């Protein structure tokens, strides 16, 4: 499934307009926030990754840029996502609460990813240009440029969001958030306990990890709807609506379990946290096994790969208990990576099915018809304007006042 954007020219024009507006807002904010001079690229100039998106101890270009890109980029993404979905049947069938959850989850995934990438970029730049300090105008210009680019890209992504792009965005967001939490963890020995140790405490790294897992769960439930549309049967491909609903509900259960894992840190209610983790792990295995069985017209290579993932997950668990080759952290990390790699593969293969191809063809036809109607209306308007300015024309004559 994909959103229903306007013609490409309208989408590009709207994205460029949003980029210019957000860039101007970011520039004004930078001029108001930054001091006259002595502004560093990153608040962490020693080479370490910033502990949060906000500048630590001093105002930095990277900190303000990531904050501006995250907030204004979120507005840009949400605007395009709502505009593209408002005419889609799936969107109209959903309740207001579900629309809100979908929009917030997908928007946060896109905007936080952009903010983390900008923060990381400025950290690397600070390592390359050590002790570089800029004045207010240069700093505000960099903030404006980064924010405008982020808003432009996010607007285009949201305008053309389909199943494959959403799965890729989810995987990128999860990797960015978890890696940021790993690199900024207060306890450098967290990996000796378990993966969930990253979410312990009130430090920015713990909040980043927990929020990442919660948002990933919400986006996974949104992805379930997108996949349902792409895999929806059209009467002759050996699958039924109930078959597709099985896959959808497993994805929803896994998404809810991930929300629980992030919302209930292991140091608060360990039993409940572990229960959510176990449900998610069982859901991973169920997806690997059930999907190629109930969705029988997926490519044979994907079917074999999915079964291979199922065997691999069992092997990883066995190597943890009883063999003891892996610790719990490695088991959780490998299982998570396997799931999201599999989701990207499923999304790409689902988008290649006849049903998805038919929907893309219908969308292309509708878009071509809309563009033709727009061109015809534009031509008619030009004809009327020309007639009004031509005194020899039978139509209206433009008279001097």
N, C-alpha and C positions, 0 to 999 in steps of 0.2 A: 504494500500500500504506500501511497505517497500523498503529500499535501497537494492542494489544487491551486497552483499559483496563477497569476495573470500572465499576459504575454511576456516574453523575455525582456522586451524593451521597458515595459512598466516595472518589472521586478528590478532590473538594473538601475533604473532611474530612482526608484524608491530607496534602494540600498545606498546609492550614492548620496542622496539627500540626507538620509539618516546618518551616514558617515560624516558629512560636513557639519551637521547640527551637533552631533556628539563630540566631534573634534573641537568645535568652537566652545562648547560648554566645558570640556576638559581643559582647554587653554586658559579660559577665564578662571577656572578653579585653581589651576597651577599658579597663575599670577597672584592670586589672593593668598595661597597657602605658602609658597616658597619664600625664603628670605632673599635678599638682594644678591647674595653670592655664597660660594662655599657649599654647593649642593652636590652630594655624592650620587653616583649611579645606583648604588645599593646601600641599604642600611647595614649590611654585613660585608665589609670590605676586606675581611681576612680570608675570603675564599669559601666560607661555609654557606650553606643554603639558608635563606631567610626563614626564621621560625614561624612566620605568619605572613599573610598578605599585607598586613599593615606595617609601616615603618617602625622599627624597634629602636628607641632611644633618640633617633633623629629623623628628620624628614628626608626622604630619598626619592629620586626619580622613579626607581623601580617600584617602591611601595605605593606611591601615588598613582603610577601608571596601572599597576595591577588592580588597585581599588577602583579606579575610573573605568577600566576595561570591564571589570566584573559587574559593576552596577549599570553603567550605560549600555554595555554589551547585552546585559540581561534584558533591558528594555527593548533594544533592537531585535533581539531574538524572539521575545514574546510577541511583539507587534507582528512580525512576519509569520510566526507560527499560528497565531489566532486568525490572521487574514487568510492564510492558506487553507486552514481547516474549516472555516465557517461554512463552506459550501459542500463539505463532504458528508455523505450519508452516515458514516460511522460516528462522526462528531455530533450530528444532530440527534442521533439515537441516545447518546450518553446524557446522564444527568449533570446538573451544574457542578456538583461536588467532584464528580469524576473528571470533568473537563478541567476544573481548577487544579486537581492533583496532577493530571497529565501535563498541563502547561507549566506548573511550578517545577516539577521534576525534570522535564526535558530542558527547560530554560536554565535551571541551576547547573545541569550537567554541561551545557554549552558554555555558559558564562564563567563558571569556576575553572573549567579547563583552560579557557583563554587567559584568565587571571594568573593561573599557575604557570602557564607557558611564558607569559610576559615577565613574571617575577623571576623565573629561572633564567630567562634570557639576560636580564639586567645583572643577575648574579655572575653569570659567565663574563659579561662585558666588564664588570668591575674587577674581575680577576685579570682580564687582558689589559685593561687601562687602569692600573693601580694608581691610587692617589689623584685620580682625575676629579676635579671639582668644576662645576658649571655655574653660570649666573642664572638669574630668575627667567630671563627671556628664553634662553636655550633650553632650560629644563622644562618650561611650560610648552615649548614647541615639541619636544620629544614626547611629553605626555599626550599632547593633542594628536600627534601622528600615530602613536600606538593605540590610542583609544579609537580613532577613526578607522584604522585598519581592522581592529577587533570587531567593531560594530558592523562594518561592511561585510566581513566574512561571515559573521554570525547571522546577519540578516539573510544572506544568500543561502546559507546552509538550512536555516529554518524554512525559507520559502520553497525549497526543493527537497525537503526531508522525505526520504523513503526508508524502507525497511533496512536496506544495506547500510545506508548512512547512519541511521539511528543505532544499529548494532555496533558499527565502528566507533561512533561517538561515545557509546556506553563503555566500550573497551578502553578507549583512550582516556576517558574521564577517570575510570577506575585505576588505571595504571598511574596517571598523574597524581591523583589524590593519595594513593597508598605509598608511592615512592616519596612524595613530599613528607608524609608522616614518618616514614622510615628514616629519612635523612635528618629529621629534626626531633626525633624521639629523645626525651629527657634521659631515659635509661638506655645506654648503648648496648646493654646485654638483653634487650627485650626478646630477641629471637631465641634465647635459651629456654624461654617459658612456652609461649604459644603466640600465634598470630594476633590473637585478641588482646595481647598485652600492649599493643600499640594504642588501644583505646582507653587505657587506664589513666586516671588523673584528670586534672583540669587544665593542663598545658595546651597551648595552641595545637601541638602535634596530635594530641589525643582527640581534641574536638574535630580536627581535620579528618582524622581516620574515621571516627564515628559518623560524621556527616557524609563522608564519601560512601560508606556502606549503606546508609539510609537512602541517599539519593539514587544509588545504583539499584536498590531494590524497587524503588518507585518507577524508575525508567524501565526496568525489566518488565514490570507489569504493563507499561505502555507498549513496549515492544511486543508483548504477547498479542495485543490487539492488531498491531501492524502485521504480524506473521499470520494471524487468523485470516485476514483479508487476502493476503498473497496465496495462502494454501486453501482458500475456500473452494469446495467442490463445485463444478459446473455440470455434473451429471454423468461424466463418462471417463473418469480417471481412477476408478477403483477406491474411492474414499468417500466418506459420508461426513455430514456436519458434526455428528457425535465424535467421529475420529479426531477431527480438528479440535473440538472442544477439550478432548483429553489432553492434548499437548498444551493448549492454552491454559487450562487450569493447573497443570503441573508448573508451568512458568509463573503463574500468579502465586502459587504456594511458595515457590522458591523466592520470588520477590518479597513476599510478606515475611519469610524467614530471614532474609537479609536485612529488612527493615528492623526486625526484632533484634538481630545481632548487633546492629549499630545503635539502636535506641536503648538497649540494656547492656551496658559494659559488664565485662566479666567480674569486675571487683564490686559490683552492686548486688546483682542477683545471679550468682554463678550457675545455679541449677537451671534457671530459666534461659540464661544465655547459652548454655551448652545444649539445651533442648532445641533452641532455634538453629544452632549450628548443625546438629544432627539431622534435623528436618531438611536443611539446605543441602547437606551432603547426600542424603537419600534422594532428594529431588534431582540432584545432578545425575545420579546413576539412572534414575527413572527416565529422564529426558534422553540420555544416550541410548537406552534400550528401547523405549516405547516409540519414539518419533519415527525411526525407519520402519517400524512394524505397521503403525497405523497410517502413515503417509507413504503409501506403497509406490508412488510414481516419482519419488526423488531419485536422482542419479545413483546407479549402483556403487559408484566410487564413494559417494557421500554415505551411503548405507554401510559400506565396509568400514569407512572411517569412524562413523558413529559407534559401531560395535567395538572397534578398536579402542575408542575413548572409554567405553564401558569397562573393557578388560583392563585397560591401563589404570583406571581409577581404583579398581579392586586391587590391582598389584601394588599401587602406592599405599593403600591402607594396610595391606599385609606386610609391606616393608616397614611400616610404622609399628603395628601390633600384629603378630607377636615377634617379628624378626628384630625390630629395633634399629634398623638401618637409618630410617628417617626419624626426626623428632616431630612433635605435633605441629610446630610452625611450618616445617617443610611440607607436611601433608596438606595442611590448610592452604598454603600458598599455591602448591601444584594443582590442587583441586579447583581453586578459583581461576587460575590461568587456563586450565582445561575447559572449564565451563564457558568462559567468554571467548576463547578461540573457537569453540564449537558453535557458539551463537553466531559469530561472524560468518562461519561456513554455512550454517543453516539459512541465515538471512540471504546470502548470495545465491544459494541453490534454490531457495523458495522463490526468489525474484526471477529465476530462470525458468520457472514452471509455465505451462501454457496459460494458466489462469492469470498469473502476474503479467505475462506478455500481452494478453488480451486487454488487461486493464490499462497498461501503458499505451497500447494502440488506441483505446478509447480516449484516453487523456490527450494523446497527440492530436487526434481528430478534433476534439473539442477545442483545444488550444488553437489549432489552425483555423477553425471556423470563427473563433473569437477574433483572431488577428485579421481575418478577411473582412469581418463585419466592421472592425475598427478602421481598416484601410478604406472601406467603402464610405463610411461616415465621414472620414477625413476628406476624401475626394469630393463628396457632395458639398461639404462646407466650403471647400476651395472654389467649386463651381459657382456656388451662390455668391461668394465674395467677388469673384471675377465678373459675374453678371451685374452686380450692384455697381461696380466701378466702370462698366462699359456703357457709354451713352447710347450706342447703337443696338444694344441688346433689348429684346422684347420685355425683359424682366424689369425689376425696380431700377430706377435711375437715382444715382447719388447726386443730390442737389446741394448747392451752396446755401448756407443759411443767410 
